[in-house]
Amino acid sequence: MMKPSLEHSIWLKDKGIVFIFIPKVACTSWKIFLWQVMGRQLTSNITYKTVHNGQELPLPYVSNMHEMDKIVFRQKLRDGELKVCGMIREPKARVLSGYLDKVLHHRNPNSSFSRIVIPSILSQQEITEERRPTFLEFLNWNIHTNLIKGKQMNDHWRQMHQILGINKMSDLNTSQIMIWDITQQEVASKWFNKQYNTKIEFPNSQSLGHRPTNNSEKKLEKYYNASENEKFNSLYRLDVELHKAIIEK
């Protein structure tokens, strides 16, 4: 049985669908899209700062539901009564995007990344000079975090298979699971539109106004050398297998 992260599960009860969103995999666009597919309107209150706030955009997150609803959710998952959907991304590009966005180029001094994450990397990697951690240092810090029992990596670079609740590729061998690669957004949006008899266009990354993009897929050779590849593979081997299985389906 899949055991997805409840914090990342959106349960569309009327259709028997659960969508599991993954940070750094068009999750902002997915939340906007699902909100509109459900027949809701976007308001001026929905911005890049508020779109992930469950009070401003009250999508049916399982984590915000009553305990009895969570029990029913798990039962329906176990009994195969839910269509489980999600979207993944080429793992190296996703991890690099998390580093570039939330560490190297991060500029909000009041965010948890500035106050907690970056200082934690600097401390653990014993970086004393005034600079941002390198990508290799970032990966080393994540390996250290991953070894601490009961501690999870930050959602923006936490393993995709963990968020989805997939621990072996045989979990994909069921008609109840639909996972798309990020290059299949049109296919995915058409499927959801069909379920709801709607014609909502899938939002692009600039749908709530301009924001910088990292184009991580085009920067892999710049950041991934032998050492980085070794560290990455030690953490994300199952994500690589998952992505390969999805694009080859």
KEVO-346154 format. One record per residue: residue in one letter; x, y, z of N, C-alpha, C in turn. Coordinates in steps of 0.02 Angstrom, whole numbers, padded with zeros to 5 digits, always signed. Each point is the difference from the previous one (the first is absolute). Layout:
<nodes>
AXYZXYZXYZ...
</nodes>
This chain:
<nodes>
M+00042-00060+00000-00042+00060+00000+00043+00062+00000M-00017+00048-00042+00035+00064+00001-00016+00035+00065K+00050+00033+00028-00011+00040+00060+00027+00071-00013P-00038+00039-00038+00023+00067-00017+00001+00047+00060S+00040+00051-00006+00003+00052+00052-00068+00035+00004L-00031-00001+00058-00065+00033+00008+00005+00075-00013E+00057+00030+00017+00010+00072-00010+00001+00018-00074H+00009-00050-00043+00004+00014-00072-00059-00031-00038S-00049-00025+00036-00057-00034-00031-00061+00045-00003I-00027+00009-00060-00062+00038-00010-00053-00051-00021W-00051-00007+00043-00051-00052-00010-00063+00030-00031L-00011-00016-00062-00060+00023-00036-00054-00053+00009K-00035+00005+00056-00046-00053+00021-00054-00015-00051D-00026+00053-00033-00056-00010-00046+00018-00043-00060K+00065-00004-00016+00023-00040-00057+00042-00061+00021G+00010-00008+00064+00040-00057+00023+00072+00005-00024I+00026+00062-00001+00068+00012-00025+00042+00032+00055V+00061-00021+00006+00048+00035+00043+00058+00022-00044F+00016+00065+00004+00058+00026-00037+00054+00014+00051I+00059-00027-00012+00057+00010+00045+00048+00049-00033F+00003+00060+00028+00043+00051-00030+00070-00004+00028I+00049+00016-00041+00070-00003+00020+00032+00069-00012P+00027+00031+00052+00034+00064-00009+00054-00004-00053K+00007+00053-00038+00047+00006-00056-00021-00043-00060V-00065-00020-00001-00026-00036-00058-00067+00033-00018A+00004+00064-00018-00059+00038-00022-00056-00002+00052C+00017-00003+00064-00053-00008+00051-00043+00063+00005T+00028+00059-00012-00041+00061+00000-00052-00003-00055S+00022-00019-00059-00047-00005-00057-00053-00053+00013W+00019-00055+00031-00048-00053+00014-00054+00023+00049K+00021+00037+00050-00049+00024+00050-00049+00049-00032I+00025+00045-00041-00043+00047-00035-00047-00038-00048F+00027-00049-00034-00039-00038-00048-00056-00039+00035L+00017-00037+00052-00050-00040+00035-00054+00044+00031W+00019+00057+00026-00049+00047+00028-00052+00020-00052Q+00023+00013-00060-00046+00020-00053-00040-00059-00028V+00032-00058-00005-00035-00059-00023-00058-00017+00048M+00010+00014+00064-00052-00012+00050-00058+00051-00005G+00007+00048-00045-00053+00049-00010+00008+00063+00041R+00059+00011+00028+00014+00060+00040+00034+00053-00042Q-00006+00062+00022+00030+00056-00035+00062+00025+00036L+00049+00021-00038+00059+00032+00029-00017+00072+00018T+00024+00023+00056-00011+00069+00021+00068+00036+00005S-00003+00065+00010+00062+00039+00005+00040-00018+00063N-00032-00036+00047+00036-00021+00060+00049-00057-00013I-00009-00033-00057+00043-00057-00016+00063+00026-00035T+00055-00004+00034+00064+00022-00026+00051-00056+00011Y+00061+00011-00023+00052-00049+00011+00014-00010+00075K-00015+00051+00040+00011-00005+00072-00056-00037+00036T-00060+00001-00029-00058-00029+00035-00025-00065-00031V+00022-00017-00060-00029-00057-00036+00010-00066+00038H+00052-00004+00042+00012-00062+00038-00030+00003+00070N-00035+00055+00015-00033+00008+00065-00069-00032-00004G-00011-00050+00041-00062-00037-00001-00061+00039+00020Q+00011+00058+00030-00057+00043+00018-00017+00047-00057E+00051+00023-00036-00013+00044-00057-00025-00038-00060L+00027-00060-00011-00022-00043-00055-00016-00068+00032P-00061-00006+00027-00018-00060+00040-00015-00062-00041L+00051-00026-00033-00006-00063-00034-00011-00055+00053P-00030-00056-00019-00014-00053+00049+00063-00042+00016Y+00045+00032+00038+00060-00035+00022-00018-00052+00053V+00023-00060-00008-00015-00052+00049+00027+00018+00068S+00058+00032+00002+00030+00017+00064-00042+00048+00041N-00045+00038-00033-00043+00048+00036-00068-00029+00018M-00011-00064-00016-00065-00030+00013-00002-00030+00070H-00061-00016+00022-00009-00032+00066+00031-00069-00001E+00017-00025+00060+00033-00064+00006-00040-00057-00031M-00067+00003+00007-00041-00053-00029+00006+00000-00077D+00003+00060-00030+00009+00005-00072+00067-00030-00021K+00051+00011+00041+00066-00028-00016-00001-00076+00003I-00038-00028+00048-00007-00072+00005-00035-00028-00062V-00055+00034-00020-00037-00022-00059+00044+00005-00062F+00040+00053-00004+00046+00010-00057+00048-00059-00005R+00030-00019+00055+00048-00055+00000-00035-00066-00018Q-00061-00009+00025-00037-00061-00016-00015-00004-00075K-00021+00055-00029-00015+00001-00072+00063-00011-00041L+00056+00027+00023+00063-00014-00035+00016-00074+00002R-00006-00029+00060+00016-00071+00009-00045-00045-00042D-00064+00021-00005-00048-00042-00037-00002+00016-00075G+00044+00044-00023+00003+00016-00071-00060+00038-00026E-00032+00040+00044-00060+00036-00020+00014+00071-00025L+00064+00021+00001+00018+00067-00022+00045-00004-00061K-00010+00047-00045+00046+00009-00056+00056+00046+00024V+00061-00025+00004+00056+00038+00027+00039+00031-00058C+00004+00067+00001+00034+00036-00055+00057+00042+00027G+00048+00013-00042+00055+00043+00019+00042+00017-00061M+00046+00047+00009+00045+00019-00054+00071+00002+00028I+00047-00026-00039+00070+00001+00020+00042+00038-00052R+00063+00006+00015+00045+00039-00042+00068-00035-00002E+00038+00012-00052+00067-00029-00004+00036+00017+00066P+00021-00050+00038+00024+00011+00069+00059+00048+00007K+00049-00005-00044+00057+00045+00007-00021+00073-00008A-00044+00013-00047-00024+00068-00012-00040+00025+00060R-00041-00043+00029-00041+00021+00057+00043+00018+00060V+00049-00042+00016+00044+00013+00058+00040+00063-00011L+00026+00008-00061+00038+00061-00015-00044+00061+00005S-00062-00005-00023-00047+00056+00005-00011+00020+00072G-00007-00050+00044-00009+00015+00071+00060+00037+00029Y+00060-00022-00019+00061+00033+00023+00005+00072-00026L-00011+00009-00064+00007+00067-00030-00052+00048+00028D-00061-00024+00007-00055+00043+00022+00001+00016+00075K+00014-00051+00040-00007+00007+00072+00065+00008+00038V+00057-00007-00034+00064+00006+00034+00044+00052-00035L+00023-00016-00060+00050+00043-00032-00027+00070-00016H-00059+00004-00029-00027+00065-00021-00054+00027+00046H-00010-00032+00057-00055+00020+00044+00014+00068+00032R-00051+00043-00001+00011+00068+00023-00047+00024+00055N-00050-00039+00019-00046+00021+00052+00031-00012+00069P+00020+00053+00035+00035-00009+00064-00045-00027+00055N-00066+00003-00009-00046-00021+00052-00026-00071-00009S+00019-00033-00054-00025-00067-00014+00035-00051+00043S-00029-00060+00003+00031-00055+00038+00065-00022-00033F+00006+00012-00065+00062-00019-00034+00058+00045+00023S-00014+00065+00007+00051+00046+00023+00015-00008+00074R-00052-00013+00039+00008-00003+00073+00022-00068+00026I-00017-00053-00036+00012-00068+00026+00042-00043-00047V-00023-00006-00062+00032-00048-00046+00072+00020-00017I+00009+00060-00026+00067+00021-00020+00049+00001+00059P-00019+00028+00058+00046-00003+00058+00016-00072+00020S-00049-00046-00007+00013-00069+00017+00053-00031-00046I-00005+00016-00065+00050-00026-00048+00069+00028+00017L+00002+00065+00012+00064+00033+00015+00033-00030+00063S-00042-00013+00050+00026-00028+00063+00023-00072-00009Q-00041-00041-00030+00016-00071-00007+00060-00010-00046Q+00006+00042-00051+00056-00005-00047+00061+00041+00022E-00006+00031+00058+00055+00039+00030+00024+00055-00048I-00048+00037-00027+00015+00056-00045+00001+00063+00042T+00057+00032+00006+00006+00059+00043+00001+00065-00038E+00021-00002-00063+00004+00062-00039-00070+00020-00025E-00005+00065-00018-00064+00027-00024-00013-00022-00072R-00035-00055-00007-00018-00024-00067-00057-00049+00006R-00031-00016-00056-00053-00050-00001+00032-00069-00010P-00032-00052+00025+00026-00068-00010+00003-00019-00074T+00050-00039-00019+00004-00026-00067-00051-00056-00008F-00012-00021-00061-00047-00055-00012+00024-00064+00034L+00065-00012-00002+00028-00060+00032-00010+00003+00076E+00011+00057+00029-00011+00007+00072-00073-00009+00018F-00044+00025-00043-00072-00009+00009-00017-00075-00001L+00027-00037-00047-00013-00072-00004+00028-00037+00060N+00060+00020+00022+00030-00032+00059-00043+00012+00062W-00027+00060+00006-00044+00016+00057-00063-00043-00002N-00027-00011-00060-00059-00041-00006+00015-00073+00018I+00058-00024-00019+00019-00068+00020+00003-00006+00075H+00029+00051+00032+00003+00001+00073-00070+00001+00030T-00044+00041-00027-00069+00004+00024-00036-00067-00009N+00012-00031-00056-00033-00063-00016+00020-00056+00047L+00059+00006+00029+00025-00052+00046-00027+00008+00070I-00029+00057+00015-00027+00012+00067-00069-00034+00004K-00006-00048+00044-00061-00039+00006-00060+00045+00016G-00052-00007-00039-00062+00037+00012+00000+00070-00028K+00054+00022-00033+00003+00067-00028-00006-00004-00076Q-00045+00041-00027-00011+00000-00072+00032+00060-00033M+00020-00009-00062+00027+00056-00037-00055+00050-00016N+00019+00061-00015-00049+00051-00017-00041-00021-00061D-00065+00017+00001-00046-00020-00053+00025+00017-00070H+00037+00055-00007+00021+00024-00066+00053-00044-00031W+00030-00045+00039+00047-00048-00029-00005-00068+00033R-00053-00010+00039-00015-00066+00027-00014-00049-00058Q+00019-00062+00007-00007-00048-00053-00073-00005-00023M-00010+00001-00066-00068-00001-00027-00036-00065+00017H+00036-00056-00001-00033-00064+00015-00025-00002+00072Q+00033+00036+00045-00023+00003+00070-00065+00040+00005I-00003+00056-00033-00060+00041+00002-00059-00039-00031L+00013-00035-00054-00052-00039-00033-00018-00063+00040G+00045-00023+00042-00012-00061+00038+00015-00062-00040I+00046+00006-00048+00020-00057-00043+00070-00023+00021N+00006-00061+00023+00065-00026+00022+00027-00054-00045K-00040-00024-00047+00024-00048-00049-00038+00010-00065M+00033-00012-00056-00030+00017-00064-00061-00042-00015S-00007-00058+00032-00060-00041-00011-00063+00034+00024D+00007+00052+00043-00058+00038+00022-00035+00034-00058L+00036+00009-00055-00028+00035-00058-00043-00046-00043N+00003-00065+00013-00035-00048-00043-00073-00008+00020T-00036+00054+00000-00071-00001+00015-00034+00056-00038S-00061-00012-00021-00038+00051-00037-00022+00057+00045Q+00008-00009+00066-00023+00052+00047+00051+00056+00008I+00060-00008-00029+00052+00050+00007+00016+00031-00067M-00003+00067-00003+00016+00037-00060+00052+00054+00017I+00060-00009-00025+00053+00049+00012+00027+00023-00067W+00005+00066-00007+00024+00029-00062+00067+00033+00011D+00040+00004-00053+00060+00041+00001-00021+00072-00013I+00041+00047+00022-00018+00071-00007-00007+00021-00073T+00029-00038-00046-00007+00015-00071-00069-00021-00026Q-00039-00034+00041-00066-00025-00020-00057+00040+00031Q+00013+00064+00012-00051+00042+00032-00064+00003-00040E+00005+00002-00065-00060+00004-00042-00042-00064+00006V+00034-00057+00001-00035-00063+00008-00035-00003+00068A+00037+00020+00052-00027-00002+00068-00061+00047+00007S+00006+00061-00026-00055+00048+00007-00061-00023-00039K+00010-00031-00057-00056-00026-00039-00037-00055+00039W+00038-00041+00035-00031-00054+00039-00044+00030+00055F+00026+00050+00035-00039+00030+00054-00061+00038-00028N+00010+00034-00055-00057+00035-00031-00055-00049-00020K+00020-00059-00022-00049-00050-00019-00039-00024+00061Q+00034-00008+00057-00034-00023+00061-00052+00050+00023Y+00015+00064-00009-00045+00053+00025-00041+00033-00055N+00007-00024-00062-00036+00030-00056+00013+00076-00004T+00064+00018+00005+00021+00070-00003+00050+00009-00057K+00018+00063-00011+00049+00016-00051+00049+00052+00027I+00029-00016+00057+00047+00045+00033+00070-00010-00029E+00031+00054-00021+00068-00004-00026+00049-00005+00057F+00050-00044-00008+00049-00008+00054+00042+00063+00005P+00004+00031+00059+00036+00064+00008+00075-00009-00010N+00032+00052-00027+00073-00003-00006+00032+00029+00063S+00065+00000+00002+00036+00020+00061-00006+00074+00015Q-00025+00040-00047-00006+00072+00009-00073+00021+00009S-00044-00047+00015-00072+00014-00001-00022+00049+00055L+00038+00006+00053-00018+00047+00054+00044+00063-00003G+00031+00011-00057+00046+00056-00007+00071-00025-00012H+00043+00046-00017+00069-00020-00017+00038-00024+00061R+00039-00052-00009+00047-00022+00050+00059-00033-00036P+00059+00005+00028+00059-00028-00033-00003-00075-00005T+00029-00027-00053+00004-00073-00009+00073-00020-00004N+00014-00061+00021+00070-00024+00003+00023-00037-00062N-00048-00026-00039+00018-00040-00059+00051-00053+00019S-00015-00036+00053+00048-00048+00028+00020-00054-00049E-00046-00022-00043+00015-00052-00048+00059+00018-00045K+00010+00065-00011+00053+00023-00044+00066+00012+00037K+00001-00010+00065+00059+00015+00040+00031-00062+00033L-00023-00058-00020+00023-00062+00032+00075-00010-00006E+00027+00011-00060+00071-00011-00010+00043+00048+00041K-00026+00059+00013+00037+00050+00038+00007-00020+00074Y-00051-00033+00027+00000-00013+00072+00014-00073+00018Y-00011-00046-00047+00011-00071+00015+00066-00024-00028N+00050-00005+00043+00063-00032-00017+00002-00068+00034A+00058-00033-00001+00004-00068+00027-00022-00004+00073S+00025+00046+00041-00016-00002+00071-00074+00012+00012E-00029+00049-00036-00070+00016+00008-00044-00059-00023N+00020-00032-00054-00038-00058-00025+00001-00057+00051E+00057-00011+00031+00006-00053+00050-00046+00013+00059K+00001+00062+00026-00042+00018+00057-00074-00004-00019F-00016+00026-00059-00069-00001-00023-00026-00072-00004N+00039-00044-00030-00022-00069-00009-00011-00036+00066S+00038+00019+00051-00007-00033+00065-00067+00019+00033L-00028+00056-00020-00063+00024+00029-00061-00013-00044Y+00009+00004-00064-00058+00003-00045-00004-00058-00051R+00032-00056+00017-00001-00057-00046-00071-00022-00017L-00043-00005+00050-00069-00023-00012-00039+00052-00040D+00015+00064+00009-00033+00051-00041+00019-00007-00073V+00064-00017-00012+00022-00010-00069-00036-00060-00031E-00006-00053+00039-00036-00059-00025-00073+00015-00013L-00031+00039+00045-00070+00019-00008-00010+00041-00063H+00043+00049-00011-00006+00042-00058+00010-00040-00064K+00048-00045+00000+00011-00041-00059-00061-00044-00015A-00030-00028+00053-00058-00043-00010-00059+00039-00028I-00008+00062+00021-00056+00041-00023+00009+00020-00073I+00059+00024-00019+00009+00023-00068+00002-00057-00050E+00012-00062+00024+00003-00057-00045-00067-00036-00005K-00049+00022+00039-00066-00034-00001-00034+00011-00067
</nodes>
